[in-house]
């Protein structure tokens, strides 16, 4: 390469090109495939597919925050005769491009699709605008702008929070904690102002939303600083200025801090002449399998607790909105709305945490040195895999379900004015929770299989997301086809059965790969 910048950009392109290809395939191929029978469904499917952007942004931010430390190449970067700002800027550029380019390509495909459908496309677009409360005539602009800006915001927040961590999982955990804490502080601030009866400071909350992680996704005309008949520039220029300044500060923090770590050096420590007493240590576990399970609980537990904390923070946010004194601003939320919102948060956050947890189960254990150590132990490899897999899965799904169970219990015992036991079908609630648990288990299993085969955390995360997304939509499409052709009324059960088959298949693939030591060795 002719310059340092060209070399750095080429290096980052080589690292991000596979991720970009996966995202482009996810955003461009899926909507047409599932719209072949009903072409007008393309626009609603594309809008639904774009909901993967927050999760995608999180994993990309984890990669640029701690990828060099995890791969052990940070010393090489530090040895180069350049500052750490240039590699950081190159990483940030390609991280943003990796998310935005597939979004733009997908919207471009939507433009071509609308030209083919002509008037039918306009009706479908108008319907989708009503579903997502998009301003009439701005569907294409909204699908370009909102996901792109929200993705940039999440990348900057999580990369700045997790920079220089030892691996991607820790960087993601710290980033999720910071993001959830920021939103929780906004909710508690709003609740405090509400209790004190202060209304004027509420005008500042749109400014806080513009600085928040992904906050642009919830901004609307009601939050602007001008009248409804004002121009777009007059409505949003204060929010744009505050958002650019705050996120520019995050970018400067990441670029300035990247690579500023001191590599650990082994230290010679003199051994004491007499062995020290270790009465404070617990006796060793007698069973090797219990020891492996305990180790996995210690590794997966903190991430699961962090995810449960995020779900609890969302519950507090919904609770504050529900009991706000200004009911007009929250559209009269009901307890049933609280339950449904909490359940949706449990599924979304649970899928994100399940992916990270699945990647982390074997991320370190399959490295050459540690894997050779485990294979040298007198432990059956099948039992080793089963214990680690089951322990990680149980601690993840059980811990994540605790906030949902607590909120549900509260809504069941409160007075009838707020209770949900006579408004929500128990069978429907059980079915909903079962589907959520199956989705989390399936994505966790796909992430385990992906990390075993790819041995690269971020690539494994994206591959598992793409595989699970395609499998889920294929199961729904197959169930709908069976409903039309066979007249099977319980097509939902067929979709659940197909997802369960997918989960068992990827578990078998992961077990076989661990047993045979298959995988991308580098």
Secondary structure, 3 states (H helix, E strand, C coil): CCCHHHHHHHHHHHHHHHHHHHHHHHHHHHHHHCCCCCHHHHHHHHHHHHHHHHHHHHHHHHHHHHHHHHHCCHHHHHHCCCCHHHHHHHHHHHHHHHHHHHHHHHHHHHHHHHHHHCHHHHHHHHHHHHHCCCCCCCHHHHHHHHHHHHHHHHHHHHHHHHCCCCCHHHHHHHHHHHHHHHHHHHHHHHHHHHHHCCCHHHHHHHHHHHHCCCHHHHCCHHHCCCCCCCCHHHHHHHHHHHHHHHHHHHHHHHHHHCCCCCCCCCCCCCCCCCCCCCCCCCCCCCCHHHHHHHHHHHHHHHHHHHHHHHHHHHHHHHHHHHCCCCHHHHCCCCHHHHHHHHHHHHHHHHHHHHHHHHHHHCCCCCCHHHHHHHHHCCCCHHHHHHHHHHHHHHHHHHHHHHHHHHHHHHHHHCCCCCCCCCCCCHHHHHHHHHHHHHHHHHHHHHHHHHHHHHCCHHHHHHHHHHHHHHHHHHHHHHHHHHHHHCCCCCHHHHHHHHHHHHHHHHHHHHHHHHHHCCCCCC
